[in-house]
Amino acid sequence: MHIFVNGGAGYIGSICVEEMLNAGHQITVFDNLSEGHRSAVDPRAAFFQGDLANYGDISQALKQAAPDAVMHFAAASLVPESMVNPSKYFRNNVANGINLLDAMVEAGVRRLVFSSSCAIFGTPDRVPMTEDLPVKPLSPYGQSKAMFESMLKWYEQIHGIQHVNLRYFNAAGASENFGEHHRRETHIIPNVLAVALGKKEQVEVYGTDYLTPDGTCVRDYIHIVDLANAHMLALECRQSANFNLGSGDGYTVKQVIETCRKVTGHPIPAVERPRRPGDPPKLVASSKKISAELAWKPKFNKLQDIVASAWAWHKAHPNGYPD
């Protein structure tokens, strides 16, 4: 298939592009490079630099590419930032998303895989989180993802856009060629590894008195290659669907730090801090539905394997991407 990857220069998008190219798909990447990196785009892919905020950019790119389907990764994605700057999140993730959908309608593209988030569920009624949980986001980020999912229902009913929503928490790890380099890093694994690389003095642990095995928060981690494979499997759906992606169990913050110590061979000092407001003790998603319906089987089930792939990439690229 010919897949148009919106946000294909970012961390998740770039590795999805790589995996789809390896699987024989033709890829066109569209990205404004505000968060992504030009050197993170696989050279086998066609590239359009443009901005979803500019309807002419996305309309022209889709018409010229004439793809079979679109994958949508481009979004602002920091929960704390969304709590102080909601405008950015509703403009980027909702208003600009309307531009994408309208351009798809105009270009005659009727299939979309949306990289959504389990943040749409807020603090869940139960874990692991299944697809039938009530949608009750607690941040403008989560709300913006939920709003785009809602818009997709209407664009299917009115314009026939078939869509698959993939909800997950923490993508992690790296492929051999591409890895995680955010201009403002908030994810725990690269921040812990930055200590091992000598770029930070210590890692901070927020809250050690939760009702969890060691008192620190439990979170879900999915290897980026397994995540890419889930997005490829979603292309095979013949009707619209929602799927959660997760390990079903998760790891504590202390377990992540200790795994990084073992993988890197560095002591990695940790400093305990008070809880941050709004951090639930456990956020873990169930992937039983996608495993049953699309036969998704993660290859990297162990946290050590996820961390090892990330560490290999960060050692080879200590300063990340050059652009």
N, C-alpha and C positions, 0 to 999 in steps of 0.2 A: 504494500500500500504506500501511497504518498501521504505523509503525515506532516502537518503544519504545526510546529511546536512554538507556542507563544510563551516567552520566558525561557527559551532554550539555552541562554548563556548563563543562567543561574546554577546553583549547586545541584538541585534535583533535576532540573530540566536538562542540563548538559550531560549528565550520566544516563538519563533516559534516552537522549539523542544517540549517544554512543552505543547503547545496548540495542536500540532499534536498528541502527545502521548495521551492526553485527548480525542481526537477524534477517537482513536483506531488504528492509524498508527504505524508501526514498524519503529524505528529510529536508524540510525547509524551516529554518529558525527565524523567528521574529523577536527582537529584543531591543530595548532602548539603552541598555548597558548602564543604567543607573545603579543597579545592584549586581548585575552579571558582568562577565569578563569576556572580551572578544577572543582571547586565547583559550577560553574554556569551551569554545564551539569546535566540535570535531571538524577537521578540514574536509571531510567527505560530505558535509551538509552544505546546502545553499544558505546564504545569510542575508536577511533584510534588517538594517538598523532603522527602527521606527518606533513611534510612541503610540500606545493605545489611546492616549488622550487626544490624539489627532486622528479623526475618523478617516481622513484621506490616506494616511499612512497604512492603516490596517486594511482598508478597502482595496487599495491598489495592490498590496502584497498578496492578499487572498485571491484576487482575480488573476494576478500574474502566475501564482503558484498553482492554482486550481487543484487543491489537494482532495484526497478522499475523506480525510478526517482532521480534526483539530485537537491538540492537547493544550490545555490551558494551565500554565504554572505561574504566570505573571501576577504577583500580588504583593502588597505590603503585608508583613507577617509577624510583627513584634507586638505581643499582647500589651506589655507595659506602655509602649509608645502610643498604642491606640487609645489608651485611657487618658492621655493628655492631648492627643491630636486626632480626634475622631474624624475630622474633615478629611485628612489624608487617606484614611482607610475607606471611607465611603466613596471618595472620588476615585481612588485607584482600583478598589476591588468591586465596586458596584457600578458607578457611572461609566468607568472605562470598560467594564465588562459588558455593558449595554452596547458600546461601540463594537466590541468583538461580535456579539450575537447579531447585531444588525448587518455587519459586514459579511458574516456567514450567510445570512438570508439572501443578501444581495448577490453574493458570489455562487449561491446554489450549493453550499456545503451543509450537510445535514447530520453530521456525526461529531460528537464532542466527548472527550474524556476530561473531566474536571478534577484537578488536584485540590480537594477540599480539606477539611480539618475536623478532627473530633472536638475541637473547641466549640462547635455548634451545640454540643450537649451540655456545656457549662460544667457544674459539679454534678456528676452523674448519680442517678438513683441507685445504681449498682455497677459493680465491676466484676469481670471484664464487660466493656461497653458493647452492646449489640445495636443493630441498626434500628430497632423498634423503640429505642429510648426517646423520651420527649425532647424536642429541640428547644433549649432555653439558654442561649449564650449569655455569658457574663461580661463580655467586653465588646467594644466596637469591632475588633478583629473577628471574633466569633460570629457576631451579628452580620458582618459583611459577607462572610462565607455562607451563612444560612440564607441571606437575602438572594445571593446569586443562585443557590440551589432552587429557591422558590421561583425565581425568574425563569429558570430552565424548564420548569413544569409548564409554564404558560407558553414559552417559545416552542415547546413540543406540541402542545395542543393547537396553537395557532399557525405555526410555521413548519412543524414536522421535524424539529431538531431532536434526534435521538441522543441521549446523554447517559454517561456513567459517572457518578460521583464517588470518588475514593476519599475516605476520611481516615486520617492517621494523626500521630503525634510527632515523634522525633525521628527524622531521617538521620542516619549516621553512617560512618565508614566512607570508603572511597573505592573507586576502580583503580586499575594500575595507572591510568592516564589522567584521571580527573578527580578532584577532591573538593573539600569544603574551605572556601575563603570568602567570608563576609567582611565587608568594610567595617562593620560594627558587629563583633562576634558576641552572641548571647548564648550559644549552645554549649552544654556542659563538656562534651568530649573534646572539642577543639580547645576550649579554655583550659582544661586540665592538661592536655598535651602541650599547650603553650608554656606551662611551668617546666615540663620535662625538656623543652627546647631552650629554656633559659630566657624566654621572652616575658615571663611573669614570675614574680617571687613566690606566690602562693595561690591556692585556690580557696574560695570562700564557700562555706556550707551554711545555707540559710535554714535554720530550724533543725534541732536534734531531739525534739520531744514529741514527735508524732507517734501515733499508735501503729507503728510498722516494726519489722523485725529488728532494726537497729536505731530507730528513732528518726531517720531521715526519710524524705519523700521517695515514693516509688514511682518510676516513670517507665514508659514503653520505648523501645528502640528498635528500628527496622533498618537493616542494611540497605544502603542506597541501591544496590544492584537488585535485591529482592523487590524493592519498591518499583524500580524500573520495569521489572518483569510483570508486576501486577498491572501497571499501566498498559503494557502490551497486551496482556490477556483481556483487559477491558475492551480492546478494539474488536474482540471476537463476539461481544454481546450483540444479540439481535434485537434487543429491546432495552429501554431505559432501566437503570438499576442503581441502587446504592450499596456500597460495600465498605465496611470498616476493615482496617488493616492493623494488626498488632501481634504481639507475642502471646497475649493471653495471661502473662504473668508479670513481667517487668523486673526492674532492678532498682535498689536504693541508691541514693547519691553516694553513700560510702562504698557500696559495691563497685560503682563506676570508677571512683578514685582508686580503689585498691586494684582493680583490673588494669587501670592505666599504669600503676606502679609496677605490676608484674610484667606487662608487655614492654614497657620502656626501660625497666631496670633503674629508674630514677626514684628518689624518695618522695617527691611531690608533697611538700608541706601543705597542710589544710588548716584553715582557721574557722572556727565555729562562730556563726552570727545568729542574731534573733530571726525568728520566722519572718517571711515577707507576707504582707497582707494578701489574702486570696489564694494562697497556694494549697490546693487540696492534698491530703496525705497520699492518695493513690489514684493515678490516671493510667489505665491500661485498657486497650481495646481488644475485642475478640475478632478473629478472622475466620471463624467457622463457616460463615456464609460463603465467602469468596473461595475458600478451600473446597467446599462442597460443590459449588456451582461452576467455578472456573478452574478448579484443580490447581489453585495457587499453592505452591509448596516452597517456603523459604529455604534457601541453601545455607544461610548464615544464621543459625539459631542461637549461637553462643555469643555472649557479649565480648569474650576474648577475641573472637574472630573479627567482630565489627571494629574493635579498638585497634587490632593489629593492622587491618587494612588502612585505617585512618593514619596510624603512626607511620606506616611505610610511605604514604603520600606526603605527609607533613615533613618527614625527614628529607625526602627528595625535593620538596618545595618549601623550604623554611620560611620564605617570604610570600608564599602563596603565588597567585598569578601576577605577571608583570604589569598588567593593565587593569 
